[in-house]
Amino acid sequence: MSFSHLGLSDKVLAAVAATGYKTPTPIQDQAIPHVLARRDVLGIAQTGTGKTAAFTLPMLTLLEQGRARARMPRTLILEPTRELAAQVDESFAKYGANHKLNVALLIGGVSFDDQDFKLTRGVDVLIATPGRLLDHFERGRLLLTGVELLVIDEADRMLDMGFIPDIERICKLVPFTRQTLFFTATMPTEIQRITEQFLHNPVRVEVARPATTLATTAQFLIKSGRQDFDKRDTLRRLIRAAEGLKNAIIFCNRKRDVATLYRSLKRHGFSVQALHGDMDQPARMTALDQFRKGEATLLVASDVAARGLDIVDVSHIYNFDVPLHPDDYVHRIGRTGRAGRSGIAITLVCGPKDAIAVAAIEKLIGRTIPYMAAPDGVGSASEGDAAAARPNGGRRHGERHAHGHRGRGGPARQPQGQPASVTRIEDARTRRTPQQSPARSRSDEADAAHLPAFLLRPLPVKA
Ligand code: AMP
């Protein structure tokens, strides 16, 4: 099956051929003919399924008729985050290479004036985050009465982020007769209600989670000490010992922890960038860009910031925190193992609360995640912190980057229910001497980095 039977225009087909896609993905196959027939579509699909092209390609075909008027966008795409909006913008640039359409991006963190200038020229496709769109609307810089087609993408994430009232407001500002394409990965009651209210006799198109992600990603748990410095130590050792680590995303549950972990990894000589909601737009774009280009090996991120990002070919995912929602686990590990490539996802588990969260994840994905054998020294005394205190910036002799070092212990499967690492970690922790405790109890590498290395070195203790 090729793209040619879907009803797309020649210009669009030429752009698709230029990107190298041979066959439509299931969501493209099922949704595109309905979009072209001007039907409302309820797409239940997540990122990685090809859903962006499922709405971008038919929109480009439809937009070939008609022209844009000043301040009255013809189509509107709502995205929950700036990065996703920017990604859709890139898709229009790629698939719309043969069109002369005006595409504008209204996202926070970018100057109002530049955005306003674009609006005055007339916009065929307006891609926006809800808050910034309403800001422009309230300033009287934008009329939504010309919108012929509205796309609401990642609706369940909009719900998580508290954007549903904004979405409802926007839906009432665009003409009743517009066509609506609505995408969500899950169908909580609130989303169900919105679809009933704002979609007119929609075609429901549902595609399974990309099975490839779960099938091609090796997933492991590793037991870690509960304190943040223990977790950071475990993570560093895992990264240093990782086989075939090309690049990795490290997920934290809180923005604050993203920033702390980023600073810590940087201090330890890793090539790292951070991505969280409190960073301004240029900083987020730079971080993402550097990671995509391979200029930074590691990316520390929060769920919201990283949701739906299309970063092809990430070799490793580390869950520094067990995600609170099982769905987030699937989204996180969906960043690796893409397009049939193999990937590794490792989750740090430290305490009964984490174990409960892991049980919920295992229930959702329908499989048990095994504990992996700890790389040498995981959880042992403060080698990592001591390294940071070394005059050469924490690098061991000859160590340039984390990924340059290969330890002996790559992830190895443990028989289920035998978390070998648990014993090793706890043994190592109890081996700490009273002399070490004061330094460690400061619980921050910032402090450790200012102590002489000999104070942080593990001391042998006779049994
Ligand atoms: P999305 O779910 O829209 O984020 O797309 C996920 C990835 O799949 C992106 O890197 C797209 O470039 C890629 N993609 C989309 N459609 C196809 C297709 N028909 N064949 C191969 N790759 C595709």
Residues whose N, C-alpha, C, O or C-beta is under 5 A from the ligand:
A	BS01	AMP	Y21 K22 T23 P24 T25 Q46 T47 G48 T49 G50 K51 T52 A53 G308 D310
